[in-house]
Amino acid sequence: MTEQERRRWDERYASGAYVPRARPTPFLLDRLDDIPRGRALDIATGTGRNALALAEAGFTVDAVDISAVALRTAAEQARVRDLDVTWTVADLDHDPFPGDRYELITVIRYRNPALWPRLIDTLAPDGWLLVEHHLRTERADVEGPGDPAFRLAPGELLASFASLRIVHYSEQVEPTDDGSGHYVIARMAACAGDPGW
């Protein structure tokens, strides 16, 4: 990611042009009972909605994002809620992850295929990976990134993470949070080893 892109994200957060979701993704919350507690890495955390939920659930959380402005908001929320999260400003195209092994890695609403082999290598034995992102579609009435390069191709996650055990995969149309439109979303839960069943 370029310095210009970093500044653009900082400006979007600072100006309010980008309004992040406040609640953690239900896909993460629905999976938490399946995943043993340990270290978690939240990729492209933004203002930390999923990282904070992981900390509340008992994980030791590292959260990374390109925007220092977003992470300041996240850190303030953690302070108010008395949660301990390590917030790291990072360019995920170049910077290392804060840790070397994680029991859970979450990638929510962020596509970076060059990063995916590193995610596999960073999973602990039996570690979990959860991915949720916008899917490419011909529908004209969908919300999300307008550029197809920022959307997943159908089946892309299955091919990219074929070395993991895929325990859940879906592609679906669903209403937006406010009900004014639709998203087309792909979701995957995968495990580096034995998921426990």
Secondary structure, 3 states (H helix, E strand, C coil): CCHHHHHHHHHHHHHCCCCCCCCCCHHHHHHHHHCCCCEEEEECCCCCHHHHHHHHCCCEEEEEECCHHHHHHHHHHHHHCCCCEEEEECCCCCCCCCCCCEEEEEEECCCCHHHHHHHHHHEEEEEEEEEEEEECCCCCCECCCCCHHHCECCCHHHHHCCCCEEEEEEEEEEECCCCCCEEEEEEEEEECCCCCC
